[in-house]
Amino acid sequence: ASRAERFWHITMVERPSQLTDLMAEWQTAYLSYDRTVTSPDGIPFLLTRYERLPEEFEVIATIDDQIELLAVSGTAPEWKACDSLTFRTLWRTQTPIEMGYGYSMTLSLRSEWGEVLARTDAPLSYTESHLWVAGQVYLDERLLTLPCDLGTGRYQVSLGIYDWANPSLLPVQASPFAPVEKWVNVGEFTIP
């Protein structure tokens, strides 16, 4: 049976959906995004968008031997000064994350010399990381605005992960044989 690439589900906030068995199946095959919307009559609804997940992922990097970066979107070689870039990353853990850990992500624009020119920091994903279920995929989506005074040169967009209780970046390994780093490069571009 074929499955839809994307679909939406809407329910009233006061009356949760009666499709709980079907929704549990959707959680294993689709990534969901929840948003509360209000009708013109002032009635709140929960709008959930589902997007089909790939059958398999190739792990891009493992952070702190705990969480895996599975996908990055939003990268493009044509970026320019003043652009606002939306980055979406997919994550999962293979083991439960201990209570007390609150993973956060920093997304940074860096010059070719490593100088941080712009950044955004926020908790990783819409679900607190200590509530993550092992094997389930979680989305992080964030906006990074490039400075309007960017001059000519080469630039990198990198991400790093840290525990909110200890703001030092956690170790990142791109493959079993790669050196341990602090940053994952998720995009590069040049301004001529």
N, C-alpha and C positions, 0 to 999 in steps of 0.2 A: 504494500500500500504506500502511495506517495504521501508526503506530508507537506503542508504549506510552508513556504519560506518565512512568512510573517503573518501574524493575525493579532487582533485586539479583542479584549474581553472587558466588559463594563458591568459593574455592580453598584448597587446603592450602598453607601457607607454603613447605614444602620442595619442592612440586611445582607450579610455575607452570601457569597455564591453557594448554591446547592450542588455545584459540580466538583466537590472536593476530591473525589477519586480521580476524575479526569484531570483536574488541576495538578495532582501529584504526578501523574504521568507527564504532563507538560513540563514540569520542573526538570525532568531528567533529559528531555530532548530540546528544550528551548530556554533561552535566556530571557528573563522578564524584567520589565521596567514599570514601576508603579508611579502613577501621578494622580493626585486628587484634583478633580475638576468640579466646577459648580455650574449648575444649569441656570438659565435666566430667571427661574423661579426661586433660586437660592438653595436648591437641593444639592448636597455634595454627592459625587459619584467617584468611585475608584476606577480609573482607566488603566488597564494593564496591557502593555504591548509585549508580544512574544516574538522572538526571532530564533530561527532554528540554529542550533549549534552544529559545528562540524562533527562528523562521526568520531574523528580522532584529532588530537592536537600534538604538534611537535613543541616541546618545551623550549622556550626562548632562553630563559634563565631561571635559576633557582636562588631564592633569597633566604639567607640564614638557615639553609638546609631544611626549610619549613614550607615556604610558599612558592608556587610556580607561576611565572609569567607565561601565558599561553598565546596571546595575540595582542598586536598593537595596530590601531588604525588611526588615520588622521595625518599621516606623514605625506609630504609632497615636496618635490624639488623646487617649486615655483614660489615659495613664500617670499614675502617682502615686508619691509618696515610697516608698522601699524596693523598688520594682519592679526586677527584673533583666530587662534587655532584650537579646534576641538580634538582632544585625544581620548580615544576609548581603548582601554586595556582590559583583558580578561585574565582572571586569576583563579587558582584553586590551591587547596592544601590536601595532602594525602593523609595527614593525621590531624586530629583535633588540636586547635590552638589553645594554649593554657589561658585560663581566666587571668586577667590583669594585663595581658598583652593587647595593645591597641596600635596596630600597624597604621602608619601614615605614609603618604607618598609625597615627595617633592618632585616637581616637573620643572626643569630648568633649561633656559637658553644660555649656552656658553659660547664664548669666543673660541677661536682656534688655539688660544693660549690658556684656556680653561677658566677664564674669568666669567662669573655668573652675571648675566645682564638682565635677566627677568626670571621670575619663578612663581610658582603657585604651590602651596602646601595645604593638604587636607587629609582627613582620615581616608584610608584605602577602602574603596567600595562604599555602597550605600548601606551595607550590612556590617555592623561592628565585627571585626575580625575574630574576636573570641567566640562569636556565635556561628562562625562558618562551619558547615557540615563537610566532612572529609569527602573529596571526590566531586563535590558540586562546584560549578563554575560561577564566579562573581564578576560583575562589571564595575569598572571605575571609569567615570567620564569627567573630564575637566577641561577648562578653557585656559589657554596661555596666550596672552597678548604680547606681541613683539613690540619693543620700543620703537617709537617713530623716528628716533635719531640714529638708527642703525646705519653704519657706514659700509663701504665696500669691504668684503672679506668673506671668510668661510665661518659657518656657525653650526653648532650641534644642539640638538634637543636631547636631553638625557633625563632619566628618572632614577631616583634613589628611594629606598625604603628605610624607615626608622620606626622604633617603638616610641610612642609619645612620652613614655616615662624616661627614656634615654635618647636624646635627639641625635646621637651619632649614627651615621649611615651603617646599615647592616651589610654583611658580606654578600656579594653577588657572584654566582658562577654561571657562565654561559654554556659550558659543557663540562663533562667530567675531567677533561684534560686542560681546560683553560685556566689561566691564573685567576685568583680571586680578586675581584674589583669592588668598588663602592657604587659605581654608576652603570646603567645600561643605556647605551646610545640607541635612541629610537628614531632619529632623523638627522639629516644633514642638508644644508643648502648653502648656496653662494650668492652674495649680492655683488653684481659686477660694478 
